[in-house]
Amino acid sequence: MRGKFLFPAIAVLALPLAACNQQTVAPATQGESPFRLTATIQELMDAEVDPSADFIWGSVGFIANKNGVQDKTPKTDKDWAAVRNNAIIMIEAANLLVMPGRQVAREGLPLDVEEKGGIEDPKEIQKAIGEKRDAFVGFAHRLYDVGVEMLTAIDKKDLVTMDALGEKLDAACEQCHRTFWYPNAVEPIQTLEPPK
């Protein structure tokens, strides 16, 4: 009795599988990009680069408040895995930023308020990136390289190197922003005497 029902059940399961095998995917047209872009540079910064960099910076810090000093450094394997995952996100986001055809912002939408440091219109930034494409790619590669250094330090659980690389990461971000997002911003005035 059991054998009578087993064969029809197998046949029913095999039909969809056979149909899947017969379906073909149309090949990409020659010269057509294999990438399907959705997010803008601004969205990638908001969703991936900024949160992952902030997470990494915060993982080597101490917070002092009225309750005392809170140590934010990773303690457990789970903590270290979270820091590592954020480094991976940041590293790969650097590649996403420079994919051909990536737009700065959605058409008709303004830049985020905190990103307005001199240029109001995203089209101006898009034009500047187009004119200085090699520089833009170079900045993204610098972000990638610092991210890889950070990943190495994370894998070694080397907080001292991570702390030092935090400065390098900040510089990599700031150089790109000063070139494309707020090129006319006034340099901050140094009010403190350099250490002797």
TORRO-335574 format. One record per residue (C-alpha): x, y, z; residue in three letters. Coordinates in steps of 0.001 Angstrom, whole numbers, plus 500000, padded with zeros to 6 digits. Layout:
{rec {X; Y; Z}; ALA}
...
! end
This chain:
{rec {500000; 500000; 500000}; MET}
{rec {502802; 502400; 500936}; ARG}
{rec {504550; 501791; 497572}; GLY}
{rec {501445; 502890; 495636}; LYS}
{rec {501589; 506387; 497116}; PHE}
{rec {505360; 506807; 497053}; LEU}
{rec {505777; 506755; 493274}; PHE}
{rec {503113; 509428; 492543}; PRO}
{rec {504602; 511636; 495272}; ALA}
{rec {508073; 511382; 493727}; ILE}
{rec {506643; 512130; 490294}; ALA}
{rec {504866; 515239; 491590}; VAL}
{rec {508097; 516528; 493182}; LEU}
{rec {510170; 515769; 490089}; ALA}
{rec {507969; 517796; 487718}; LEU}
{rec {508816; 521239; 489183}; PRO}
{rec {512500; 520315; 489333}; LEU}
{rec {512484; 519311; 485691}; ALA}
{rec {510773; 522589; 484814}; ALA}
{rec {513447; 524549; 486693}; CYS}
{rec {516188; 522785; 484765}; ASN}
{rec {514549; 523698; 481452}; GLN}
{rec {514373; 527423; 482232}; GLN}
{rec {517201; 529466; 480795}; THR}
{rec {518504; 532833; 481852}; VAL}
{rec {519036; 535300; 479062}; ALA}
{rec {522731; 536193; 478799}; PRO}
{rec {523745; 539806; 479285}; ALA}
{rec {524110; 541780; 476105}; THR}
{rec {527722; 542336; 475136}; GLN}
{rec {528934; 545596; 476643}; GLY}
{rec {526066; 545666; 479147}; GLU}
{rec {527128; 546106; 482761}; SER}
{rec {526587; 543029; 484947}; PRO}
{rec {525824; 545327; 487878}; PHE}
{rec {522314; 546404; 488840}; ARG}
{rec {522617; 549622; 490797}; LEU}
{rec {519929; 550634; 493254}; THR}
{rec {521448; 552732; 496041}; ALA}
{rec {522991; 556153; 495563}; THR}
{rec {526333; 557187; 497051}; ILE}
{rec {524437; 559075; 499747}; GLN}
{rec {522368; 555970; 500575}; GLU}
{rec {525460; 553756; 500718}; LEU}
{rec {527091; 556246; 503059}; MET}
{rec {523985; 556342; 505281}; ASP}
{rec {523334; 552591; 505251}; ALA}
{rec {526815; 551066; 505188}; GLU}
{rec {529878; 553297; 505390}; VAL}
{rec {528867; 555646; 508234}; ASP}
{rec {527279; 553029; 510530}; PRO}
{rec {530119; 550542; 510087}; SER}
{rec {532839; 553168; 510601}; ALA}
{rec {531006; 554524; 513668}; ASP}
{rec {530718; 551007; 515074}; PHE}
{rec {534450; 550407; 514598}; ILE}
{rec {535403; 553772; 516126}; TRP}
{rec {533113; 553075; 519064}; GLY}
{rec {534639; 549656; 519646}; SER}
{rec {537957; 551060; 520872}; VAL}
{rec {536609; 553780; 523119}; GLY}
{rec {535679; 554604; 526646}; PHE}
{rec {532637; 556672; 527582}; ILE}
{rec {532800; 558775; 530727}; ALA}
{rec {529573; 560020; 532271}; ASN}
{rec {528042; 560591; 535711}; LYS}
{rec {527899; 556823; 536224}; ASN}
{rec {531626; 556399; 535668}; GLY}
{rec {533720; 555151; 532774}; VAL}
{rec {532261; 552569; 530405}; GLN}
{rec {534724; 550399; 528484}; ASP}
{rec {533382; 549853; 524929}; LYS}
{rec {536174; 547507; 523799}; THR}
{rec {535152; 544033; 522570}; PRO}
{rec {535317; 541329; 525247}; LYS}
{rec {533683; 538205; 523850}; THR}
{rec {533969; 536319; 520560}; ASP}
{rec {530524; 537678; 519700}; LYS}
{rec {531746; 541258; 520310}; ASP}
{rec {534771; 540710; 518071}; TRP}
{rec {532601; 539106; 515363}; ALA}
{rec {530357; 542202; 515342}; ALA}
{rec {533376; 544491; 514910}; VAL}
{rec {534756; 542249; 512173}; ARG}
{rec {531413; 542178; 510322}; ASN}
{rec {531310; 545966; 510330}; ASN}
{rec {534839; 546104; 508917}; ALA}
{rec {533763; 543774; 506087}; ILE}
{rec {530738; 545986; 505354}; ILE}
{rec {532944; 549080; 505206}; MET}
{rec {535573; 547415; 503012}; ILE}
{rec {533070; 546169; 500461}; GLU}
{rec {531101; 549434; 500530}; ALA}
{rec {534250; 551112; 499195}; ALA}
{rec {533897; 548938; 496084}; ASN}
{rec {530194; 549709; 495782}; LEU}
{rec {530829; 553470; 495862}; LEU}
{rec {532901; 553411; 492665}; VAL}
{rec {530733; 551153; 490532}; MET}
{rec {530200; 552849; 487140}; PRO}
{rec {526873; 554653; 486919}; GLY}
{rec {526452; 555189; 490665}; ARG}
{rec {524594; 558465; 491289}; GLN}
{rec {525311; 560807; 494195}; VAL}
{rec {521678; 561205; 495273}; ALA}
{rec {518154; 560550; 494059}; ARG}
{rec {516962; 562939; 491379}; GLU}
{rec {515180; 565902; 492943}; GLY}
{rec {516126; 565014; 496506}; LEU}
{rec {518455; 567289; 498481}; PRO}
{rec {521563; 566130; 500278}; LEU}
{rec {521229; 565169; 503919}; ASP}
{rec {521355; 568274; 506102}; VAL}
{rec {524518; 567113; 507864}; GLU}
{rec {526220; 566583; 504488}; GLU}
{rec {525736; 570156; 503300}; LYS}
{rec {529070; 571739; 503891}; GLY}
{rec {529358; 573947; 500867}; GLY}
{rec {527612; 572290; 497936}; ILE}
{rec {523834; 572292; 498029}; GLU}
{rec {523124; 570589; 494700}; ASP}
{rec {524073; 566895; 494319}; PRO}
{rec {524509; 567533; 490573}; LYS}
{rec {527558; 569654; 491378}; GLU}
{rec {529099; 566772; 493294}; ILE}
{rec {528200; 564359; 490490}; GLN}
{rec {529914; 566659; 487986}; LYS}
{rec {533012; 566976; 490192}; ALA}
{rec {533227; 563188; 490563}; ILE}
{rec {532915; 562829; 486788}; GLY}
{rec {535694; 565362; 486212}; GLU}
{rec {537965; 563877; 488891}; LYS}
{rec {537008; 560226; 488576}; ARG}
{rec {540545; 558970; 489258}; ASP}
{rec {540701; 560970; 492492}; ALA}
{rec {537310; 559637; 493607}; PHE}
{rec {538376; 556046; 492915}; VAL}
{rec {541664; 556725; 494708}; GLY}
{rec {539831; 557928; 497820}; PHE}
{rec {537591; 554842; 497759}; ALA}
{rec {540670; 552631; 497419}; HIS}
{rec {542228; 554404; 500404}; ARG}
{rec {539094; 553662; 502431}; LEU}
{rec {539312; 550041; 501287}; TYR}
{rec {543019; 549787; 502192}; ASP}
{rec {542512; 551247; 505667}; VAL}
{rec {539566; 548890; 506108}; GLY}
{rec {541751; 545890; 505248}; VAL}
{rec {544392; 547084; 507740}; GLU}
{rec {541631; 547444; 510326}; MET}
{rec {540379; 543934; 509563}; LEU}
{rec {543877; 542540; 510123}; THR}
{rec {544102; 544339; 513474}; ALA}
{rec {540646; 543060; 514445}; ILE}
{rec {541632; 539493; 513619}; ASP}
{rec {544656; 539927; 515903}; LYS}
{rec {542460; 541616; 518554}; LYS}
{rec {545015; 544417; 518507}; ASP}
{rec {543235; 547384; 520123}; LEU}
{rec {546310; 549643; 519998}; VAL}
{rec {546600; 549308; 516212}; THR}
{rec {542833; 549644; 515809}; MET}
{rec {542942; 552902; 517754}; ASP}
{rec {545757; 554245; 515551}; ALA}
{rec {543930; 553148; 512407}; LEU}
{rec {540851; 555026; 513597}; GLY}
{rec {542715; 558265; 512868}; GLU}
{rec {543749; 556951; 509449}; LYS}
{rec {540157; 555973; 508700}; LEU}
{rec {538917; 559427; 509675}; ASP}
{rec {541519; 561043; 507397}; ALA}
{rec {540534; 558814; 504461}; ALA}
{rec {536882; 559818; 504841}; CYS}
{rec {537602; 563497; 505390}; GLU}
{rec {539894; 563851; 502362}; GLN}
{rec {537165; 562612; 500033}; CYS}
{rec {534488; 564754; 501688}; HIS}
{rec {536687; 567865; 501511}; ARG}
{rec {537346; 567234; 497827}; THR}
{rec {533804; 566540; 496681}; PHE}
{rec {531204; 567393; 499338}; TRP}
{rec {532565; 570588; 500865}; TYR}
{rec {535609; 571700; 498855}; PRO}
{rec {535254; 575353; 499893}; ASN}
{rec {534928; 574728; 503613}; ALA}
{rec {537218; 576786; 505801}; VAL}
{rec {539861; 574744; 507591}; GLU}
{rec {539229; 574667; 511347}; PRO}
{rec {541253; 577175; 513318}; ILE}
{rec {543834; 575620; 515595}; GLN}
{rec {543367; 577197; 519019}; THR}
{rec {545693; 574962; 521001}; LEU}
{rec {549432; 575242; 521007}; GLU}
{rec {551119; 572116; 519642}; PRO}
{rec {552735; 569979; 522346}; PRO}
{rec {556411; 570670; 523051}; LYS}
! end
